Amino acid sequence: MPSAFLLDLDGTLYTDAGPVAGGPETVARLQARAVPLLYLTNTTSRGRAAIATRLQSLGYRVAVDDILTPLGAAVGYCEARGFRRVLPLVPAATLPDLMGLELTHTGVVDAVILGDLGEAWSFALLQQAFEAITAGAELIALSRDRYFQRGGRLTLDIGPFVAGLEYATGRAATLVGKPSPAFYSAALARLGAPAEQTAMVGDDLWSDIRGAQESGIAGWLVRTGKFREELLASSEVHPDRVLGSVAEIE
């Protein structure tokens, strides 16, 4: 057994129907044994405080500092490169997590930060991002996940929009969320555990499993959330373990 765990949220600890059966109890047992845990998410629809509140309402004992999101990684990336003015194409609820940057929708910007706007995406927003990038701004993607589970069906995530802007501008995006090695490195540093003693538990074959494995972390896939048996069978990604749910960690 690993001595530390990185836990995905949506589709792993909970779904639209509520907490995964046995999930809160399993996490509580790990916490009682003082097993290091860190919650990783590519969710950009809400900030860390709101994520912590939701997890707590589902029965998980989680603090804000136990959660790592791409928003904080984006701020650190911009600060390290001297980027100040940024175009934030993210939900309004997450703007507080970009504190420290000058957020603007007008004029020349140093970077475009791309999050998941869901059904709020429009041609006008894509055009705005396109013009900023072609004028010299860097494209920063909070994730490039292909899809997620919502209402019993797979729904487009941010990845297709990132790919479209890359194709249109001829510029590659900088990824700051999963499966970025820098994101996993930051997670291990926060966790205080070596990669070889850590497992990432999630429902995404690419961001969770392959991303973790490429950083030397074991990837454990759960059969909840957006898991699809046919995708696992046809994928080039091979999880280190496949669990029925997060409740099977023990």
C-alpha positions as CSV (number, residue, x, y, z in Angstrom):
1,M,0.0,0.0,0.0
2,P,1.2,3.5,-0.7
3,S,1.9,5.7,2.3
4,A,0.2,8.8,0.8
5,F,-2.6,9.5,-1.5
6,L,-3.6,12.2,-4.0
7,L,-7.4,12.1,-4.5
8,D,-9.4,13.4,-7.4
9,L,-12.8,15.0,-6.5
10,D,-15.5,15.0,-9.1
11,G,-16.3,11.4,-10.2
12,T,-14.0,10.0,-7.5
13,L,-15.2,11.3,-4.1
14,Y,-18.6,12.4,-5.4
15,T,-20.9,12.5,-8.4
16,D,-24.0,14.5,-9.3
17,A,-25.9,12.0,-7.0
18,G,-23.8,12.9,-4.0
19,P,-20.8,11.3,-2.2
20,V,-19.6,8.0,-3.6
21,A,-20.8,5.2,-1.3
22,G,-18.3,4.6,1.4
23,G,-16.1,7.5,0.3
24,P,-16.4,9.7,3.4
25,E,-15.9,6.8,5.7
26,T,-12.8,5.6,3.8
27,V,-11.2,9.1,3.9
28,A,-12.0,9.4,7.6
29,R,-10.2,6.1,8.3
30,L,-7.2,7.3,6.3
31,Q,-7.2,10.5,8.2
32,A,-7.5,8.7,11.5
33,R,-4.3,6.8,10.6
34,A,-2.6,10.1,9.8
35,V,-2.1,9.0,6.1
36,P,-1.1,12.1,4.1
37,L,-3.9,13.2,1.8
38,L,-4.2,16.0,-0.8
39,Y,-7.2,16.7,-2.9
40,L,-6.4,17.5,-6.6
41,T,-8.9,18.9,-9.0
42,N,-9.0,20.5,-12.5
43,T,-12.3,22.0,-11.6
44,T,-12.3,25.7,-12.5
45,S,-16.0,26.4,-11.9
46,R,-15.5,27.3,-8.2
47,G,-12.8,28.4,-5.9
48,R,-11.0,26.4,-3.2
49,A,-13.2,27.8,-0.4
50,A,-16.4,26.7,-2.2
51,I,-14.9,23.3,-3.1
52,A,-14.0,22.8,0.6
53,T,-17.6,23.8,1.7
54,R,-19.1,21.4,-0.8
55,L,-16.9,18.5,0.3
56,Q,-17.7,19.2,3.9
57,S,-21.5,19.2,3.1
58,L,-21.0,15.7,1.6
59,G,-19.4,14.3,4.8
60,Y,-15.7,14.9,4.0
61,R,-13.5,16.6,6.6
62,V,-11.4,18.8,4.4
63,A,-9.7,22.2,4.9
64,V,-9.1,24.7,2.1
65,D,-5.4,24.2,2.4
66,D,-5.9,20.5,1.6
67,I,-7.0,21.3,-1.9
68,L,-4.8,22.1,-4.9
69,T,-6.3,23.6,-8.0
70,P,-4.9,24.9,-11.3
71,L,-5.9,28.5,-10.4
72,G,-3.2,28.8,-7.7
73,A,-0.7,27.2,-10.1
74,A,-1.6,29.8,-12.8
75,V,-1.0,32.7,-10.4
76,G,2.4,31.2,-9.4
77,Y,3.3,30.7,-13.1
78,C,2.4,34.3,-14.0
79,E,4.3,35.8,-11.0
80,A,7.4,33.8,-11.8
81,R,7.4,35.2,-15.3
82,G,6.5,38.8,-14.5
83,F,3.0,38.6,-16.1
84,R,0.7,41.2,-14.5
85,R,-2.2,41.9,-16.9
86,V,-4.2,38.8,-17.7
87,L,-7.4,38.1,-19.6
88,P,-9.3,35.7,-17.3
89,L,-11.7,33.4,-19.2
90,V,-12.9,31.7,-16.1
91,P,-16.1,31.6,-14.1
92,A,-16.7,34.6,-12.0
93,A,-16.8,32.5,-8.8
94,T,-13.1,31.6,-9.2
95,L,-11.8,35.1,-9.8
96,P,-10.8,35.5,-6.0
97,D,-8.4,32.6,-6.5
98,L,-6.5,34.8,-9.1
99,M,-5.9,37.5,-6.5
100,G,-2.6,39.3,-7.1
101,L,-3.0,39.5,-10.8
102,E,-4.4,42.5,-12.7
103,L,-7.5,41.0,-14.4
104,T,-8.8,42.8,-17.4
105,H,-10.9,42.3,-20.5
106,T,-9.5,45.3,-22.4
107,G,-6.2,46.3,-23.8
108,V,-3.0,44.4,-24.2
109,V,-2.4,41.5,-21.8
110,D,0.5,39.3,-20.9
111,A,-1.5,36.1,-20.7
112,V,-4.9,34.5,-21.3
113,I,-6.0,32.2,-18.5
114,L,-8.4,29.6,-19.9
115,G,-10.8,27.8,-17.5
116,D,-14.0,25.9,-18.0
117,L,-16.9,28.2,-18.9
118,G,-19.2,25.4,-19.9
119,E,-22.3,26.6,-21.8
120,A,-21.1,30.3,-21.4
121,W,-18.5,29.7,-24.2
122,S,-19.3,31.9,-27.2
123,F,-17.7,32.8,-30.5
124,A,-17.0,36.3,-29.1
125,L,-15.0,34.9,-26.1
126,L,-13.0,32.6,-28.4
127,Q,-12.4,35.5,-30.7
128,Q,-11.2,37.7,-27.8
129,A,-8.8,35.0,-26.7
130,F,-7.6,34.5,-30.3
131,E,-6.8,38.2,-30.7
132,A,-5.0,38.5,-27.4
133,I,-2.8,35.4,-28.2
134,T,-2.0,36.5,-31.7
135,A,-1.0,39.9,-30.3
136,G,1.6,38.2,-28.1
137,A,-0.2,37.0,-24.9
138,E,0.7,33.5,-23.6
139,L,-2.1,31.0,-23.5
140,I,-2.4,29.4,-20.0
141,A,-4.7,26.4,-19.8
142,L,-6.0,25.4,-16.3
143,S,-6.6,22.0,-17.8
144,R,-7.1,20.2,-21.1
145,D,-9.5,17.5,-19.9
146,R,-11.5,16.1,-22.8
147,Y,-14.8,15.7,-21.0
148,F,-16.5,15.1,-17.6
149,Q,-19.6,13.4,-16.3
150,R,-22.7,15.5,-15.8
151,G,-26.3,14.5,-15.5
152,G,-25.6,10.9,-16.6
153,R,-23.8,11.8,-19.8
154,L,-20.3,12.8,-20.9
155,T,-20.0,16.6,-21.4
156,L,-17.3,18.6,-23.2
157,D,-14.6,20.0,-20.9
158,I,-12.0,22.7,-21.6
159,G,-9.6,20.6,-23.7
160,P,-11.4,21.0,-27.0
161,F,-11.4,24.8,-26.6
162,V,-7.7,24.8,-25.7
163,A,-7.0,22.7,-28.8
164,G,-9.1,25.0,-31.0
165,L,-7.1,28.1,-29.9
166,E,-3.8,26.3,-30.3
167,Y,-4.8,25.3,-33.9
168,A,-6.0,28.8,-34.8
169,T,-3.0,30.7,-33.3
170,G,-0.3,28.2,-34.0
171,R,0.8,28.6,-30.4
172,A,1.0,25.8,-27.8
173,A,-0.8,26.4,-24.5
174,T,1.0,26.2,-21.2
175,L,-0.8,23.6,-19.0
176,V,-0.7,24.3,-15.3
177,G,-3.3,21.7,-14.1
178,K,-3.4,17.9,-14.3
179,P,-1.6,16.2,-16.0
180,S,1.2,18.8,-16.0
181,P,4.4,17.4,-14.3
182,A,4.8,20.8,-12.5
183,F,1.3,20.4,-11.0
184,Y,2.1,16.9,-9.7
185,S,5.5,18.1,-8.5
186,A,3.7,20.8,-6.5
187,A,1.3,18.3,-5.2
188,L,4.1,16.0,-3.9
189,A,5.8,19.0,-2.3
190,R,2.6,20.0,-0.5
191,L,1.9,16.3,0.5
192,G,5.5,15.9,1.8
193,A,5.8,12.4,0.3
194,P,8.0,10.8,-2.4
195,A,6.4,9.9,-5.7
196,E,7.3,6.2,-5.3
197,Q,5.2,6.0,-2.1
198,T,2.2,7.9,-3.4
199,A,-0.9,6.9,-5.4
200,M,-3.2,9.1,-7.4
201,V,-6.8,7.9,-7.3
202,G,-9.1,9.2,-10.0
203,D,-11.6,8.6,-12.8
204,D,-9.7,10.2,-15.7
205,L,-7.4,7.9,-17.7
206,W,-5.3,10.8,-19.0
207,S,-5.2,13.6,-16.4
208,D,-5.3,11.3,-13.3
209,I,-3.7,8.0,-14.4
210,R,-1.2,8.8,-17.2
211,G,-0.3,12.2,-15.7
212,A,0.5,10.6,-12.3
213,Q,2.5,7.7,-13.9
214,E,4.6,10.1,-16.0
215,S,5.5,11.8,-12.7
216,G,6.5,8.5,-11.1
217,I,3.3,8.2,-9.1
218,A,1.1,5.1,-9.1
219,G,-2.2,5.7,-10.9
220,W,-5.3,4.0,-9.5
221,L,-8.4,4.2,-11.7
222,V,-11.9,4.1,-10.1
223,R,-15.0,2.7,-11.9
224,T,-17.1,5.7,-10.9
225,G,-17.7,9.1,-12.5
226,K,-16.8,9.2,-16.2
227,F,-15.2,5.8,-16.2
228,R,-16.2,3.7,-19.2
229,E,-15.1,0.1,-19.6
230,E,-14.8,0.3,-23.3
231,L,-12.4,3.3,-23.1
232,L,-10.2,1.4,-20.6
233,A,-10.1,-1.6,-22.9
234,S,-9.1,0.5,-26.0
235,S,-6.7,2.9,-24.2
236,E,-3.0,2.9,-24.3
237,V,-3.1,3.9,-20.6
238,H,-2.6,1.1,-18.1
239,P,-3.6,1.9,-14.5
240,D,-1.5,0.3,-11.7
241,R,-4.8,-0.7,-10.1
242,V,-8.5,-0.5,-11.1
243,L,-10.9,-0.1,-8.1
244,G,-14.7,-0.3,-8.0
245,S,-14.6,3.0,-6.1
246,V,-12.5,5.0,-3.7
247,A,-14.1,2.9,-0.9
248,E,-11.8,0.0,-2.0
249,I,-8.6,1.8,-1.1
250,E,-8.6,-0.3,2.1
